[in-house]
Amino acid sequence: MRNIDHHIVGLSGGGATRTGEVFDPNTGQVQATVALGTQADLDTAIAAAQKAQPGWAATNPQRRARVMFEFKRLVELHMDELAELLSSEHGKVIADSKGDIQRGLEVIEFCCGIPHVLKGEFTQGAGPGIDVYSMRQPLGIGAGITPFNFPAMIPLWMSGVAIATGNAFILKPSERDPSVPVRLAELFREAGLPEGILQVVHGDKEMVDAILDHPAISAVSFVGSSDIAHYVYKRGVAAGKRVQAMGGAKNHGIVMPDADLDQVVADLSGAAFGSAGERCMALPVVVPVGEKTAIALREKLIPAIAALRVGVSTDKDAHYGPVVNAVHRARIEQWIQTGVDEGAELVVDGRGFELQGHEKGFFIGPSLFDHVTTSMESYKEEIFGPVLQIVRANDFEDAVRLPSEHQYGNGVAIFTRNGHAAREFAARVNVGMVGINVPIPVPVAYHTFGGWKRSAFGDTNQHGMEGVKFWTKVKTVTQRWPDGGVGDGANAFVIPTMG
């Protein structure tokens, strides 16, 4: 059995007195233990970061970008190894694991252009003999607290921008699947990143609180459930930190009467059930507009769901694999029962699914509900599993209202051939990320990722220029070079004007 320890400069493992279990979701067996760190472990990491960060900040942006280029090359070289490791701890199929890594690498590609995006602003002649310019400088030490569902992508989203802008970064990944973040840190070091700039600490709430309270950490980025995101935001801000905390979601897919239903069903199969629904950008609610659309969509969805193949993560023909652990599977099954108790029609029941030869694995089949209403708790809350709910809308106004009034506002999609309807929907819907005939509207890396309402706490989004702004602070310089000496000082105590 493997022992997964902290990736901290100067720490020679074995110091943790508490450990957590890392399962293989395909078999249900414990495959490794992970050290659950303490305040002392974090202090060790902080000391190394404080020693290394000033030199890294002084390294010119081109050289920092070269580390990003080399890191990207190394990750691509080790793609198969990383994907297999990721799938063995998370359970998603290999192709999905490679997508997880690739989406993270796209942010690294953005970071390869960091010399360009760090350029400041300059105004010559803002006043008589006066020039004004601004520069972006690193915060110092940042930290990231990441979830189990994207153990490569989200750590790369955070660490890439933080490091490229000159910060040291401490990553606390999920203790459920921690091996890939450790391996990525090793590859960063191999790419030329100085010791102490990226370190990985493991732990549970004790480590999270230590990060939020530590005075040497200037900023914290978090992705997880909304309740914890709110907690992280409040505690981090109270400690004087800059915080971005991304929470849960209940993304809706609006199906207009003119939509191509065959394409919609194909998109829904992947968006609702891919990665066993363990995505904050999954599409677990479909909203057909009009009764005719609802009946036709349901008729096409049932056979499509029956055709989905649930298999082990190494099965190349599987559409999705097991969920991350037994506790999460039980939670999903309880939400299915809640939907039944609330009066929704359970059209397809995925509970009780067993994979031959892997009966102890954490598998659950796809489920479909119809006639779900907005008063049901199973609609209001995030299930985070392979469960699709049909909520019928009477008209376009109803379809705009449903996602706009939901407590979450992460993503939404509309399927239509009508450009005016799509444009109107995108402009009016109260949601942070919108897809038009795109079921999972995760923006490309040089744009920015972030939801609204209880899906995000804080004013700045992930990656793109928003990420650069989050991990840097602006310094503005007003300069004047007198022609002669220092002058008589007559106006030394007067605020300078530009007139």
Buried (B, 14 or more C-beta within 10 A) or exposed (E): EEEBBBBBBEBEEEBBEEBBBBBBBBBBEEBBBBBBBBBEBBEBBBBBBBBBBEEBBEBEBEEBBBBBBBBBEBBEEBBEEBBBBBBBBBBBBBBBBBBBBBBBBBBBBBBBBBBEBBEEEEEEEBBEEBBBBEBBBBBBBBBBBBBBBBBBBBBBBBBBBBBBBBBBBBBBBBBBBBBBBBBBBBBBBEBBBBBBBBBBBBBBEBBBBBBBBBEBBBBBBBBBBBEBBBBBBBBBBEBEBBBBBBBBBBBBBBBBBEBBBEEBBBBBBBBBBBBBBBBBBBBBBBBBBBEEBBEBBBEBBBEBBEEBEBBBBEBEEBBBBBBBBBEBBEBBBEBBEBBBEBEBEBBBBBBEBEBEEBEEBBBBBBBBBBBBEEEBEBBEBBBBBBBBBBBBBEEBEBBBBBBBEBBBBBBBBBBBEBEEBBEBBBEEBBBBBBBBBBBBBBBBBBBBBBBBBBBBBBEBBBBBBBBBBBBBBEEEEEEEEEEEEEEEEEEEEEEEEEE
